[in-house]
Amino acid sequence: MMLQRLKKYRGILHDIEITKVKISDIKSSKGIKGYVQASSPHPPYSKHDLLVHGYDNANHLNNKIRVYEQTLTDLYKEKGEIEYFVDHIRDGNLRRIIDMYYISALRYGEKMTWQKVATRLGWSDESTPRKKAEDYFKNPENPEIKVL
């Protein structure tokens, strides 16, 4: 279960950024504007053009913003739970392996491979960190995995 959530972490970060942009676009949209002909309510009742602003369907836009904000809240919650899980792995080496491969890869500006993780941690073979992580998640009795 937790392994599947970790694998979704990068997608969650991407979804957070996209959702923020969507909210920002809606909030900064200028809506609809146009001119109408109007006249003064008092004599001489001269006709003039009046610029009006508005939204085609303000309720629809507000509902969209609400949905996107709820989505953003859910994404941040999921992100926080995953980070909490990784931060509380007791074995320091294992925590660094999992953090580097699944979480911190974006700090390096690239997708981390098991070989890159092995090299950064001083191992020559990619199978060392990969097997440590696989063994950790294969053990159904591991109490840390049941935390979330």
Secondary structure, DSSP 4 states (H G I P E B T S, - for coil): -HHHHHHTHHHHHHHHHHHHHHHHHHHH---EEEEEEEE-SSTT--EEEEEEEE-TTHHHHHHHHHHHHHHHHHHHHHHHHHHHHHHT-S-HHHHHHHIIIIIGGGGGTS---HHHHHHHTT-S-THHHHHHHHHHHH-TT-TTGGG-
